[in-house]
């Protein structure tokens, strides 16, 4: 009979090296929610049909920053919002 390992019996960080731990995921969610709130107040995504595009772009930016090692909530928010600035590169 073959031996099967239960899904919880492996190290997620080893199997998925880019995966984030629960604490980091909560941090990223908080940063996303705060940044999105600021964008909405600035009028981003108010046009019909493009809100999801802005949300996706914001999420991707925050994830990219976190993948590069950023873990400061305020820095995540500020740097993500910079990408929506009219002066952003």
C-alpha positions in Angstrom: 0.0 0.0 0.0 1.4 3.4 -1.0 2.1 5.9 1.7 0.5 9.3 1.2 1.5 12.5 2.9 -1.4 14.7 4.2 -1.3 18.2 2.6 -0.5 19.8 6.0 2.5 17.6 6.5 4.8 19.5 4.1 6.6 22.8 4.5 4.7 25.4 2.3 7.7 27.7 2.1 9.8 24.8 0.7 7.1 23.7 -1.8 6.3 27.3 -2.8 9.3 29.5 -2.0 7.4 32.7 -3.0 4.5 32.0 -0.7 3.9 34.4 2.2 3.2 33.4 5.7 -0.2 34.3 7.4 1.2 37.3 9.1 2.6 38.7 5.9 -0.7 38.0 4.0 -2.6 39.9 6.7 -0.1 42.8 6.3 -0.5 42.8 2.5 -4.3 42.8 2.8 -4.2 45.7 5.2 -1.9 47.6 2.9 -4.1 46.9 -0.1 -7.3 48.0 1.7 -5.7 51.2 2.9 -4.2 52.0 -0.5 -7.4 51.2 -2.3 -9.4 53.5 0.0 -7.0 56.3 -0.8 -7.3 55.6 -4.5 -11.1 55.6 -4.4 -11.1 58.9 -2.5 -8.9 60.3 -5.3 -11.4 59.1 -8.0 -9.5 56.2 -9.4 -11.6 53.3 -10.6 -14.8 55.4 -10.6 -15.3 54.9 -14.3 -17.7 52.0 -15.0 -15.9 48.7 -15.8 -12.3 49.7 -14.9 -12.4 49.3 -11.1 -11.2 45.7 -11.3 -8.3 46.8 -13.5 -7.2 49.3 -10.9 -7.6 46.8 -8.1 -5.6 44.2 -10.0 -2.8 46.7 -10.7 -2.7 47.8 -7.1 -2.6 44.2 -5.9 0.2 43.3 -8.3 2.2 46.3 -7.2 1.9 45.4 -3.6 2.7 41.8 -4.2 5.8 42.8 -6.3 7.0 45.0 -3.5 6.5 42.3 -0.9 8.3 39.8 -3.2 11.2 42.2 -3.2 11.3 42.1 0.6 9.2 45.1 1.6 7.4 44.4 4.9 6.7 47.9 6.2 2.9 48.6 5.8 3.3 52.4 5.3 6.1 51.9 2.7 3.9 49.3 0.8 1.1 51.8 0.7 3.2 54.8 -0.3 5.2 53.0 -2.9 2.1 51.3 -4.4 0.3 54.7 -4.6 3.3 56.3 -6.3 2.7 54.0 -9.2 -0.7 55.7 -9.7 0.8 59.1 -9.6 0.6 61.2 -12.8 4.4 61.6 -12.4 5.1 57.9 -12.0 7.6 56.4 -14.5 
